[in-house]
Amino acid sequence: MAAEKISANRGDLFEAFFAAAVAARFVKRAKNKTSKKLPSITAGDVNTILTEMMKKGYTKNVNDVGSAVVDTVTVNVAIPKKATDFLQVKSNWSKVSDLRTGAVSFANNHSRLNAQARGLSINERQDIIKVTAAGTEDQKGTKADVKVEIQSPQNPDRRFRNIDYSLKVSGGEQFHQVSGQGFDKFLNIFGEMGIDVSPIAKKYNTAINDFFDTDVYTRKYPSRGAAEQSGGGPKLKSSAQIVYSYAGKKMKKALEETEPNEIKQQFANYIIFGLSRNVNTELVKFVGKGNIKTRVANREFRDLLSNSIYKVSINTSGDPKIIISLDSKKLLQIRYKLEVASGKSAGQKVYRFYPRHYLEALEGMFTI
């Protein structure tokens, strides 16, 4: 059965349910200090927290097990307005109950989260546990959608292992992109993973100028239809394919080698940075029907990527695309997408071609 059409982005909604479920894990504590397993989080627990989150933010004081010491759990949400408006109508929640089910499943079954929650509930020390759904906050230094930050006022110098979660839903696999016109964008997307495409620049520019003369980066159209009917779109794609094919062949040669090499190391560094900005980050992917898959972007994963033997395939029709697989599992793809973007010129609405290069995690990223 197809999912019901809704007015908000499912990825944004998942952030809110996920933050509420993680907070519930810190609030719903063990019955006693010897209990190894915490009581299960329910949909009702998530609903209670989410209700307060959508009003003014959630704050809950909760005692350590068998102690008068009080911890404070807070949740704040910063998600786009459409998602906020959707969640403020509680009758909408049933339309995305699968997202809540996935968040509850994560909170109940994630061993590291449960161990951390249990430890904080029995340490007889005042802790402040701050959960933030941070999708619209400044993302320059992090890829986090949900952050967990822990402080102890009585031990201000104590360092806690704070956790960033980067969330994905089906159709939301992108974790890095380079946008805009100019050959420098190709140099950027491929150069960061160790592939120099500068030798193909002349051939690319010649292919474009055969159609556009010299105004490819400045030409504007009076309507989207006029741009689409100009024939410029297919020409830009076929020209981009020249670069993607060149880059794909170089990647194929380096990544399919049996031994580690410099390109593999740069490739691994690029993936880790794209996933995490080099901050300890766990990827959490909602794969449907309440199921969750995870991948920690850490040193061990970097080492795995650096020492693997890949399979590289190049799309020869349609949008330019390079797919990189490992152990017969599609790991990621670099994809070129051409849009017709609108803007203003001399007070008039105009349209122009606007390319994007997407780096997207595929199923293998969570299963290798």
VENKA-V622812 format. One record per backbone hydrogen bond with DSSP energy under -0.5 kcal/mol. NH is the residue of the N-H (numbers start at 1). CO is the residue of the C=O. Records with the same first field share a line. If there is no record, write none. Layout:
NH = CO / CO
This chain:
13 = 9
14 = 10
15 = 11
16 = 12
17 = 13
18 = 14
19 = 15
20 = 16
21 = 17
22 = 18
23 = 19
24 = 20
25 = 21
26 = 22 / 23
27 = 23
28 = 24
29 = 27
35 = 32
46 = 42
47 = 43
48 = 44
49 = 45
50 = 46
51 = 47
52 = 48
53 = 49
54 = 50
55 = 51 / 52
56 = 52
57 = 52
58 = 75
60 = 73
62 = 71
64 = 69
65 = 121
67 = 64
71 = 62
72 = 127
73 = 60
74 = 129
75 = 58
76 = 131
78 = 133
84 = 80
85 = 81
86 = 82
87 = 83
88 = 84
89 = 86
90 = 88
92 = 89
93 = 90
95 = 92
96 = 93
97 = 94
99 = 96
100 = 96
101 = 97
102 = 98
103 = 99
104 = 100
105 = 101
106 = 102
107 = 103
108 = 104
109 = 105
110 = 106
111 = 109
114 = 110
115 = 111
116 = 112
117 = 113
118 = 114
119 = 115
120 = 116
121 = 117
122 = 118 / 119
123 = 119
128 = 151
129 = 72 / 127
130 = 128 / 149
131 = 74 / 129
132 = 147
133 = 76
134 = 132 / 145
136 = 78
137 = 134
145 = 165
146 = 165
147 = 132
148 = 163
149 = 130
151 = 128
155 = 152
156 = 153
158 = 155
160 = 158
162 = 160
163 = 148
164 = 280
165 = 146
166 = 282
167 = 165
168 = 284
170 = 286
172 = 169
175 = 359
176 = 359
178 = 357
180 = 355
185 = 182
186 = 183
187 = 183
188 = 184
189 = 185
190 = 186
191 = 186 / 187
192 = 188
193 = 190
194 = 191
195 = 190
196 = 194
197 = 195
200 = 197
201 = 198
204 = 200
205 = 201
206 = 202
207 = 203
208 = 204
209 = 205
210 = 206
211 = 208
212 = 208
213 = 209
215 = 212
218 = 215
219 = 215
221 = 351
227 = 223
228 = 224
229 = 225
230 = 226 / 227
231 = 228
232 = 227
235 = 231
236 = 232
237 = 233
238 = 234
239 = 235
240 = 236
241 = 237
242 = 238 / 239
243 = 239
244 = 240
245 = 241
246 = 242
247 = 243
248 = 244
249 = 245
250 = 246
251 = 247
252 = 248
253 = 249
254 = 250
255 = 251
256 = 252
257 = 254
265 = 261
266 = 262
267 = 263
268 = 264
269 = 265
270 = 266
271 = 267
272 = 268
273 = 269
274 = 270
275 = 271
276 = 272
277 = 273
278 = 272
279 = 276
281 = 297
282 = 164
283 = 281 / 295
284 = 166
285 = 293
286 = 168 / 284
287 = 285 / 291
288 = 291
291 = 288
293 = 285
295 = 283
297 = 281 / 295
298 = 296
302 = 298
303 = 299
304 = 300
305 = 301
306 = 302
307 = 303
308 = 305
310 = 255 / 308
311 = 325
313 = 323
315 = 321
322 = 334
323 = 313
324 = 332
325 = 311 / 323
326 = 329
329 = 326
331 = 324
332 = 324
333 = 360
334 = 322
335 = 333 / 358
336 = 320
337 = 356
339 = 337 / 354
341 = 339 / 352
343 = 350
345 = 348
348 = 345
350 = 343
351 = 221
352 = 341
354 = 339
356 = 337
357 = 178
358 = 335 / 356
359 = 176
360 = 333 / 358
361 = 173
362 = 331
364 = 330
365 = 362
366 = 363
367 = 364
368 = 364
